[in-house]
Amino acid sequence: MQHLTLLTLALTLIATICFAKSPYQSVLQHSRIRGRQHGPNVCAMQKIQGTDKKYFTNCKQWYHRKICGKPTVISYECCPGYEKLPGEKGCPAALPLVNIYNTLGMVGAATTKMYSERAQLREEIEGPGSFTFFAPSNEAWAALPNEILDALVSNVNIELLNALHYHMVNRRLTSEDLKHGSAFPSMYQDFNLHIHHYPNGIVTVNCARLVKTDQHATNGIVHVVDRVITAVTNDVHTFIDTDDDLETLRTAVAAAGLTQMLESDGHYTVFAPTNEAFNKIPPEMLNRILGDPVALKDLLNYHILKNMQCAESITSGTPLETLQGTVLEVGCDGADMTLNGKAIIQKKDQLGTNGVIHYINELLIPDSAKTLLELAQGSVVTTATKLFVDAGLSSRLSGSEALTILTPQNEAFKEGVSVTGELKKLLKNHILKEQLSSRSLYHGQELETLGGIKLRVFVYRNSLCIENSCIAAHDKTGRFGSMFTVDKVLTPPMGTIMDVLKADNRFSLLVGAIQTAGMTELMNQAGPHTVFAPTNDAFSALPKADLNKLMGNPQELASLLKYHMAKEILVSGGVGSHTRLKPLQGEKLELNMKNQTVYVNKVPVVEADLMATNGVVHAVGAIITPLPPKVDREQADAPISSMRTDSRIAVKNDDLFQKVRKSLSSRTMTRVQ
């Protein structure tokens, strides 16, 4: 019975939250649930420590106990429209239903009540009617600059009355009526009040946050807001056109042909770079962008959001789409509004009829407006960038040629690396002759480099590689070119597998074994092949007599070597936790990656990714033998007769490897003794 009661309660809570009518109502309901243990009509509120800012709480904020990155404390207060009674738990009583004038004094808007009387508005808001009053809180009036407050109060019959009328609508509007993007004519010359109702439950009017909603009165309704709002008469472009601090932006908007858009109807958010922001950019880069209409339009659209975002709507970092098509992370750090984690916003919430402007002191440059060299100037590829410059490739990477650059991460280079003739040639092979997207690459594709060679593309389950270098980060797409960040310095293929083995003294015994086994032609064929190449040390680990016997039997030798080969190309970057290869002879090879080392049948690869035109070579320090068979439960329960048959087949096929394993084991024992 207890379980049934808990289930019913859980379903009730879920239904209550899920079927709330609006984001605000959903958050309010969550606050009610969190405050329920303290009595009826109690709401849990989160207050940012060191400030007077309070919020109804949602699930995420409740568990994180943070808003705008700052710790919060929980307080329990009466939900909107209710009050405490002496000696009783919670807030059991509804607030007395009185006229708007008297309601102002009960909901934390006593200053608005006082100014209403001074402006001779009292009679109107005490009398008959159906009004909505967005009443500034006491703290909102206290935060108003003295010169503005003095100007209002010194002319109470006109300025103050007009200001208060601008906070009023001549109809009753509950929080449910305050839809996102809606506008209502105020009682001051019908100038619109602009409403935004955000998914996180924040509701704003002209970017002022509603801190107490739905305070009902006999002649209307009161919503308490956190600032004194002013009339909005100009569009976003007019702001830009008339502010000397935005002179460079004004010129850029005209050059990019965005004037008409910023004058049109909409709900834009513009992060407006000041003249100071433009002046921080190197002149050569700035002049290039200002002189390129495509790059300039991309740059400006990167500063414009598709939706209107008031500062008070932000309680945590949120990715928001720009007109340029990519996203900006708009967040907050205490009282500061942030962009991509940086507090670069100087002035917030300059409201226009078709959007809002936030002034920023740093220019945001999207990748799509950058040259390849500018794209490469990032923290994880600084070594590669410097080497490209030192190799004299700056002009190719700063021009308008369609290219793709493969930039290895810093850790791919040895310390103190410098440009040599050989490295310069190698760096040219890190630049592809066309602009590509990694999403368009396919297995087996060949890509031509500035160095004149062809590079192969390998697609694996969890990685995408070009030769031995695998893509380690998302593409960066610039004005004319793309950048792929890769995990290794590229090693282009140099000759066939046989050529690679012959050129390396570590494989002299293997080369002889290949020739003895009659496999030279196979190693030179088109492939593709992956060869796990035993080094001289691997062969020397066998007892001399066994090695001589093996080398004297071409058929057994060929069988052994074919177990070290697979008919596909697998570079180290394509090896996952449980990767299998089918060898040319034998059942399977099992590979895995541990501490940046590839293991094949538990034998470590001592050097990976020796690229050849017909495959890849991985050097191993021991002869690879099959792993002991794993016996699972089904095999353990199988009839004895079938197990005998299977084991006879396995023994017959595995004879050679048992000999090798025995030889290696006896050699190890001899060394120990």
C-alpha positions in Angstrom: 0.0 0.0 0.0 2.9 2.3 0.8 4.5 1.7 -2.6 1.1 2.4 -4.3 0.9 5.7 -2.4 4.4 6.7 -3.4 3.7 5.8 -7.0 0.5 7.9 -7.1 2.4 10.9 -5.6 5.2 10.6 -8.1 2.7 10.4 -11.0 0.8 13.4 -9.6 4.0 15.5 -9.4 5.1 14.5 -13.0 1.6 15.3 -14.4 1.6 18.6 -12.5 4.9 19.7 -14.0 4.4 18.3 -17.5 1.0 19.8 -18.0 1.9 23.3 -16.7 0.7 25.8 -19.2 3.9 27.9 -19.8 7.6 27.8 -18.9 6.9 30.3 -16.1 4.1 28.2 -14.7 6.3 25.1 -14.9 9.1 26.8 -12.9 6.5 28.2 -10.4 5.1 24.7 -10.0 8.5 23.3 -9.3 9.1 25.9 -6.7 5.7 25.0 -5.1 6.7 21.3 -4.9 10.0 22.1 -3.3 8.3 24.4 -0.7 5.4 22.1 0.0 7.0 20.6 3.2 6.9 24.1 4.7 3.2 24.4 4.4 0.5 25.4 1.9 1.3 28.0 -0.9 5.0 28.1 0.0 7.5 28.5 -2.8 11.2 27.7 -2.7 13.3 30.6 -3.9 17.0 30.7 -4.9 18.8 33.9 -3.9 22.3 34.7 -5.4 24.6 35.2 -2.4 25.6 38.8 -1.9 22.8 40.2 -4.0 19.0 40.8 -3.7 18.3 38.7 -6.8 15.8 35.9 -6.3 14.5 33.3 -8.7 11.9 30.6 -8.7 13.8 27.4 -9.0 13.9 24.7 -11.7 15.3 21.2 -11.4 18.8 22.1 -12.8 19.2 25.1 -10.5 17.9 23.2 -7.5 20.5 20.5 -7.7 23.4 22.7 -8.8 22.6 25.5 -6.3 24.1 28.0 -8.7 22.7 30.8 -10.9 25.1 32.6 -13.3 27.9 30.6 -11.8 27.4 32.0 -8.4 26.2 30.0 -5.3 22.7 30.4 -4.2 20.8 30.0 -0.9 17.4 28.6 -0.6 14.6 30.6 1.1 11.0 29.7 1.5 8.4 32.5 0.8 4.7 32.8 0.1 3.9 32.0 -3.5 2.4 34.9 -5.5 -1.0 36.0 -4.2 -0.7 34.5 -0.7 0.3 35.6 2.8 1.1 34.2 6.2 -1.3 34.1 9.2 0.1 34.3 12.8 0.4 30.8 14.3 -0.3 28.9 11.2 2.0 26.9 9.0 2.8 28.1 5.5 0.8 30.8 3.7 -2.8 29.7 4.0 -4.4 33.0 3.2 -5.0 34.7 -0.1 -3.9 38.4 -0.2 -6.9 40.7 0.3 -8.4 41.6 -3.1 -8.2 45.5 -3.2 -7.6 48.0 -5.9 -4.3 48.4 -7.8 -3.2 51.4 -5.7 -3.5 49.5 -2.4 -2.1 46.3 -3.9 1.2 48.1 -4.8 1.8 48.6 -1.1 1.4 44.8 -0.3 3.7 43.4 -3.0 7.0 45.3 -2.6 6.2 48.2 -4.8 5.6 50.9 -2.2 7.8 53.4 -4.0 5.7 53.0 -7.1 2.6 53.6 -5.0 4.2 56.8 -3.6 5.1 58.1 -7.1 1.6 57.2 -8.3 0.2 59.6 -5.7 2.6 62.3 -6.6 1.8 62.0 -10.3 -1.9 62.2 -9.5 -2.4 58.6 -10.8 -3.9 57.4 -7.6 -7.5 58.2 -8.5 -7.2 56.4 -11.8 -5.7 53.2 -10.3 -8.2 53.2 -7.4 -11.2 53.7 -9.7 -13.1 51.4 -12.0 -11.3 49.7 -14.9 -9.3 46.7 -15.9 -5.6 47.5 -16.0 -2.2 45.7 -16.0 0.5 47.5 -14.0 4.1 46.5 -14.5 5.2 48.0 -11.2 8.9 48.7 -10.6 10.0 47.2 -7.3 11.4 49.4 -4.5 14.9 48.3 -5.4 14.3 49.2 -9.1 13.6 52.8 -8.2 16.6 52.9 -5.9 18.9 51.7 -8.7 17.7 54.4 -11.1 20.5 57.0 -11.8 19.9 60.2 -9.8 19.8 62.5 -12.8 17.0 60.4 -14.4 15.0 60.1 -11.2 15.4 63.9 -10.6 14.2 64.7 -14.1 11.1 62.5 -13.5 10.2 63.8 -10.0 10.8 67.5 -10.9 8.0 67.3 -13.5 5.5 65.0 -11.8 2.5 66.1 -13.8 4.0 65.2 -17.2 7.3 63.2 -17.1 6.5 61.0 -14.1 2.9 60.5 -15.1 3.9 59.5 -18.7 6.6 57.2 -17.3 4.0 55.4 -15.0 1.5 55.2 -17.8 4.1 53.5 -20.0 4.1 50.8 -17.3 0.4 50.2 -17.8 -1.8 48.4 -20.2 -5.5 49.1 -20.5 -6.6 45.4 -20.0 -6.0 42.6 -17.6 -3.0 40.4 -18.6 -2.1 37.4 -16.5 1.3 35.6 -16.9 -0.4 33.2 -19.2 -1.2 36.0 -21.6 2.4 37.2 -21.7 3.5 35.1 -24.7 7.0 35.2 -26.1 7.4 37.9 -28.7 4.1 39.6 -28.0 3.6 43.3 -27.7 0.8 45.3 -26.0 0.1 49.1 -26.4 0.8 50.9 -23.2 -1.3 53.7 -21.8 1.4 56.3 -22.9 0.6 57.2 -26.5 0.1 53.5 -27.3 3.8 52.9 -27.4 4.3 49.1 -27.3 5.5 47.1 -24.3 7.6 44.1 -25.6 7.1 40.8 -23.9 9.5 37.8 -23.9 8.7 34.5 -22.2 11.8 32.3 -22.2 12.1 28.5 -22.0 13.8 28.8 -18.6 10.6 30.4 -17.1 12.0 34.0 -17.1 9.5 36.6 -18.3 10.5 40.1 -19.3 8.8 43.3 -20.3 11.2 45.6 -22.2 14.0 43.5 -20.8 12.9 44.1 -17.2 12.4 40.7 -15.4 9.0 40.0 -13.7 10.0 39.2 -10.1 6.4 38.9 -8.7 3.6 38.0 -11.1 -0.2 37.8 -11.0 -1.0 40.0 -8.0 -4.7 40.3 -8.6 -6.7 43.5 -7.8 -10.3 44.5 -8.0 -9.6 46.6 -11.0 -6.7 44.7 -12.7 -3.5 42.9 -12.0 0.0 43.9 -10.9 3.3 42.3 -12.0 6.4 43.6 -10.1 9.4 44.2 -12.3 13.1 44.6 -11.4 13.7 47.9 -13.2 12.0 51.1 -14.3 11.3 50.8 -18.0 11.5 53.5 -20.7 9.6 54.0 -23.9 11.0 52.3 -27.0 10.6 54.3 -30.2 13.6 53.5 -32.4 14.6 50.3 -34.3 17.9 48.6 -33.9 19.5 50.3 -36.9 18.7 53.7 -35.6 20.7 53.0 -32.4 23.7 52.0 -34.5 23.2 55.0 -36.9 23.1 57.6 -34.1 25.8 56.4 -31.7 29.3 57.7 -32.3 30.7 54.7 -30.4 29.4 52.5 -33.1 30.7 54.5 -36.1 32.9 51.6 -37.5 30.0 49.2 -37.1 27.7 51.6 -38.9 30.1 51.7 -41.9 30.4 47.9 -41.9 26.6 47.4 -41.8 26.2 49.6 -44.8 29.0 47.9 -46.8 27.5 44.5 -46.0 24.0 45.5 -47.1 22.4 44.7 -43.7 20.8 48.1 -43.2 17.4 47.1 -44.5 17.3 43.9 -42.3 18.1 45.8 -39.1 15.3 48.3 -39.9 12.7 45.5 -40.6 10.3 43.8 -38.2 11.9 41.1 -36.1 13.3 40.1 -32.8 17.0 40.4 -33.2 19.8 40.4 -30.6 22.8 42.4 -31.8 26.2 42.2 -30.0 27.4 45.5 -31.3 31.2 45.9 -31.4 32.3 49.4 -30.4 35.0 51.4 -32.3 37.4 50.2 -29.6 36.6 46.5 -30.5 37.4 47.1 -34.2 40.7 48.9 -33.3 42.0 45.8 -31.4 42.1 43.8 -34.6 45.4 43.9 -36.6 44.9 46.4 -39.4 45.9 44.0 -42.2 43.3 41.5 -41.1 40.6 44.1 -40.5 41.1 45.8 -43.8 41.0 42.4 -45.6 37.6 41.6 -43.9 36.1 45.1 -44.5 37.1 44.8 -48.2 35.6 41.4 -48.6 31.7 41.6 -48.7 31.3 37.9 -48.1 33.7 37.7 -45.1 32.2 41.0 -43.8 28.6 39.8 -43.9 29.6 36.6 -42.2 31.4 38.5 -39.5 28.4 40.8 -38.8 25.9 38.0 -38.9 28.0 36.2 -36.3 27.1 39.1 -34.0 23.4 38.8 -34.5 21.1 36.2 -32.9 17.9 34.9 -34.5 16.0 35.6 -31.3 15.8 38.5 -28.8 17.8 37.7 -25.7 17.6 40.1 -22.8 20.4 40.0 -20.2 17.9 39.0 -17.5 16.9 35.9 -19.4 20.3 34.3 -19.0 20.9 32.2 -15.9 23.6 29.9 -17.3 25.6 29.3 -20.5 23.3 28.7 -23.4 24.3 28.0 -27.0 22.3 30.3 -29.3 22.2 30.2 -33.1 23.4 33.3 -35.0 22.3 34.5 -38.4 25.7 33.3 -39.7 24.6 29.7 -38.9 27.0 28.8 -36.1 26.4 29.3 -32.4 27.5 31.7 -29.6 27.5 30.6 -26.0 25.6 33.4 -24.2 26.0 33.1 -20.5 26.6 35.0 -17.3 29.1 35.3 -14.5 27.4 37.0 -11.6 26.2 40.3 -12.8 28.2 40.1 -16.0 26.8 38.8 -19.3 29.3 36.7 -21.1 30.0 35.6 -24.7 31.8 32.4 -25.3 32.8 32.5 -21.6 34.3 36.1 -21.8 32.9 39.1 -20.0 33.2 41.5 -23.0 29.7 43.2 -22.8 30.0 46.8 -21.8 26.4 47.9 -22.0 23.3 45.7 -21.9 19.7 45.8 -23.0 19.5 48.8 -25.3 16.0 48.0 -26.5 14.7 48.8 -30.0 11.3 48.2 -31.5 12.7 45.1 -33.4 15.4 43.8 -31.0 18.0 44.5 -28.4 21.6 45.7 -28.6 24.4 44.7 -26.2 27.6 46.7 -26.7 30.8 44.6 -26.7 34.4 45.7 -26.5 35.9 42.7 -28.5 35.2 41.8 -32.1 33.9 38.2 -32.6 35.5 36.8 -35.8 33.9 33.6 -37.1 36.0 30.9 -38.7 34.2 31.6 -42.0 35.8 35.0 -42.2 39.4 33.8 -41.6 42.2 32.7 -43.8 43.8 29.3 -43.3 46.7 30.8 -41.4 44.3 32.7 -39.1 42.4 29.4 -38.6 45.6 27.6 -37.6 46.5 30.2 -34.9 45.0 28.1 -32.1 46.3 26.8 -28.9 46.6 23.1 -29.9 48.4 23.7 -33.2 50.8 26.5 -32.5 53.9 24.4 -33.3 52.5 23.4 -36.7 51.5 27.0 -37.5 55.0 28.3 -36.7 56.6 25.6 -38.9 54.3 26.4 -41.8 55.3 30.1 -41.5 59.1 29.2 -41.1 58.8 27.0 -44.2 57.7 30.0 -46.3 54.1 28.8 -46.8 52.4 31.9 -45.3 51.4 33.3 -48.7 49.7 30.1 -49.7 47.8 29.9 -46.4 46.8 33.6 -46.4 45.6 33.8 -50.0 42.3 33.0 -51.7 43.3 29.6 -53.0 40.9 26.8 -52.1 43.0 24.4 -49.9 42.7 22.1 -46.9 45.5 22.1 -44.3 46.3 19.1 -42.1 47.6 20.6 -38.8 49.1 18.2 -36.3 48.5 18.9 -32.6 51.5 20.3 -30.7 52.2 17.0 -28.9 52.8 15.3 -32.3 56.1 17.2 -32.7 59.4 16.5 -31.0 60.6 19.3 -28.7 62.8 21.9 -30.5 61.8 20.8 -34.0 63.0 23.2 -36.7 62.5 23.5 -40.5 64.8 21.5 -42.7 64.6 20.9 -46.5 63.0 17.5 -45.7 60.5 18.9 -43.3 59.6 21.7 -45.7 58.8 19.1 -48.3 56.8 17.1 -45.7 54.8 20.2 -44.7 53.7 20.8 -48.3 52.2 17.4 -48.2 50.1 18.5 -45.3 48.3 20.9 -47.6 45.6 19.5 -49.9 44.8 21.0 -53.3 41.0 21.6 -52.6 38.7 22.8 -49.9 37.2 19.8 -48.2 34.9 18.8 -45.4 35.7 15.7 -43.4 32.0 14.7 -43.7 32.5 14.3 -47.5 35.5 12.0 -47.2 35.1 8.3 -48.0 37.2 5.1 -47.6 39.7 4.7 -50.3 39.5 8.3 -51.5 42.8 9.8 -52.8 43.7 13.4 -52.1 46.3 15.4 -53.9 48.8 17.6 -52.0 50.8 20.7 -52.9 53.8 18.4 -52.8 52.4 16.4 -55.7 51.6 13.1 -54.0 48.3 11.3 -53.4 47.1 10.6 -49.8 44.6 7.9 -49.0 41.6 8.2 -46.8 40.7 5.4 -44.3 37.3 5.3 -42.6 37.0 3.2 -39.4 34.2 2.7 -36.9 35.4 5.4 -34.6 38.0 7.3 -36.5 38.7 9.0 -39.9 42.3 8.9 -41.0 44.4 10.3 -43.9 47.3 7.9 -44.1 48.6 7.5 -40.5 47.1 10.8 -39.3 43.6 10.7 -37.8 41.3 13.7 -37.4 41.3 14.8 -33.8 38.8 17.7 -33.8 35.9 19.2 -35.7 36.8 20.9 -39.0 37.4 24.6 -39.1 36.0 26.1 -42.3 37.6 29.4 -43.3 36.8 31.9 -46.0 38.7 30.0 -48.7 40.0 26.8 -47.0 39.4 24.2 -44.3 41.6 23.0 -41.5 41.7 19.4 -40.2 43.4 19.0 -36.8 45.2 15.7 -36.8 46.8 13.6 -34.1 50.1 12.8 -35.8 52.6 14.2 -38.3 51.8 12.7 -41.7 54.1 10.1 -43.0 53.4 9.7 -46.8 53.8 6.3 -48.3 57.3 5.7 -49.7 57.5 2.6 -51.9 55.9 -0.9 -51.5 55.8 -2.9 -48.3 58.9 -4.7 -49.5 60.7 -1.4 -50.1 59.8 -0.2 -46.6 61.2 -3.4 -45.0 64.4 -3.4 -47.1 65.1 0.2 -46.2 65.0 -0.6 -42.4 67.9 -2.7 -41.0 65.6 -3.9 -38.2 63.9 -6.2 -40.7 66.9 -7.8 -42.5 65.9 -11.3 -41.1 62.3 -10.8 -42.1 63.3 -9.7 -45.6 65.3 -12.9 -45.9 62.4 -15.0 -44.6 60.0 -13.4 -47.1 62.4 -14.3 -49.9 62.8 -17.8 -48.6 59.0 -18.3 -48.4 58.5 -17.0 -51.9 56.4 -14.1 -50.8 58.4 -11.2 -52.3 55.8 -10.7 -55.1 53.0 -10.7 -52.6 54.7 -7.9 -50.7 55.0 -5.8 -53.9 51.4 -6.4 -55.1 48.8 -3.6 -55.0 47.3 -4.9 -51.8 45.9 -3.5 -49.6 47.9 -5.2 -46.8 48.6 -4.7 -43.1 51.9 -6.4 -42.1 52.9 -7.0 -38.5 56.6 -7.2 -39.1 58.8 -9.1 -36.6 62.1 -7.3 -36.1 65.4 -9.1 -36.0 65.1 -9.2 -32.2 61.8 -11.1 -32.6 63.5 -13.8 -34.7 66.5 -13.9 -32.5 64.3 -14.7 -29.5 63.8 -18.2 -31.1 66.3 -20.9 -30.3 68.9 -21.0 -33.1 68.1 -24.6 -34.0 64.4 -23.8 -34.3 65.1 -20.7 -36.3 67.3 -22.6 -38.7 64.7 -25.3 -39.0 62.0 -22.7 -39.7 64.0 -20.9 -42.3 64.7 -24.2 -44.0 61.0 -25.0 -44.5 59.5 -22.5 -46.9 56.0 -23.9 -46.5 55.9 -23.5 -42.7 57.7 -20.2 -42.9 55.0 -18.9 -45.4 52.3 -20.0 -43.0 53.9 -18.2 -40.1 54.4 -15.0 -42.1 50.8 -15.0 -43.5 49.5 -15.1 -40.0 51.2 -11.7 -39.6 49.4 -10.2 -42.6 45.8 -9.0 -43.3 44.2 -8.1 -46.6 43.2 -4.5 -45.5 44.9 -1.4 -44.2 44.6 -0.7 -40.5 46.6 2.2 -39.1 47.1 2.6 -35.4 44.4 5.3 -35.2 41.8 2.8 -36.3 42.5 0.3 -33.5 39.8 0.3 -30.8 39.3 -1.6 -27.6 38.4 -4.9 -29.4 39.5 -4.8 -33.0 39.8 -8.0 -35.1 41.6 -8.7 -38.3 41.4 -11.8 -40.5 45.0 -12.9 -41.3 45.9 -14.4 -44.7 46.3 -17.7 -42.9 44.7 -18.6 -39.5 41.6 -17.6 -37.7 42.0 -14.1 -36.3 44.2 -11.4 -34.9 43.0 -9.5 -31.9 44.1 -5.9 -31.4 43.6 -3.3 -28.7 45.1 0.0 -27.7 46.6 0.5 -24.2 48.5 3.5 -23.0 49.0 4.7 -26.6 50.5 1.3 -27.6 48.9 -1.1 -30.0 48.8 -4.8 -29.0 48.2 -7.6 -31.4 47.4 -10.9 -29.7 49.0 -9.3 -26.6 52.3 -8.6 -28.5 53.1 -4.9 -28.3 53.8 -2.9 -31.6 57.1 -1.3 -31.1 56.6 1.2 -34.0 53.3 1.7 -35.8 52.3 3.2 -39.2 55.2 2.7 -41.5 53.2 3.7 -44.6 53.6 1.9 -47.9 51.9 2.5 -51.3 50.2 -0.9 -51.0 49.6 -1.0 -47.2 51.0 -0.4 -43.8 53.8 -2.0 -41.7 53.7 -2.2 -37.9 56.9 -3.4 -36.3 56.5 -6.0 -33.5 59.2 -7.2 -31.1 58.0 -10.8 -30.9 56.6 -13.6 -33.2 52.8 -13.4 -33.0 51.0 -16.7 -32.1 47.3 -17.4 -31.7 45.7 -16.6 -28.3 44.5 -19.6 -26.3 40.8 -20.3 -27.1 38.3 -18.8 -24.8 35.8 -21.2 -23.3 32.4 -19.6 -22.8 29.5 -21.2 -20.9 27.9 -22.6 -24.1 31.2 -24.4 -25.0 31.6 -25.7 -21.4 28.1 -27.2 -21.6 28.6 -28.7 -25.1 28.8 -32.5 -25.6 32.2 -34.0 -25.1 32.2 -35.6 -28.5 31.8 -32.2 -30.3 34.5 -30.6 -28.1 36.9 -33.4 -29.1 36.2 -32.9 -32.8 36.8 -29.1 -32.5 40.0 -29.6 -30.5 41.4 -32.0 -33.2 40.8 -29.4 -35.9 42.4 -26.6 -33.8 45.4 -28.8 -33.0 46.0 -29.7 -36.6 45.8 -26.1 -37.7 47.8 -24.7 -34.8 50.7 -27.2 -34.9 53.2 -24.7 -36.2 52.3 -22.0 -33.7 52.5 -24.5 -30.8 56.1 -25.2 -31.9 56.9 -21.5 -32.0 55.3 -20.9 -28.7 57.2 -23.8 -27.1 60.5 -22.6 -28.6 59.9 -19.1 -27.2 58.9 -20.5 -23.8 62.0 -22.8 -23.6 64.2 -19.9 -24.7 62.7 -17.7 -21.9 63.3 -20.5 -19.3 66.9 -20.9 -20.4 67.5 -17.2 -20.0 66.0 -17.3 -16.5 68.2 -20.2 -15.5 
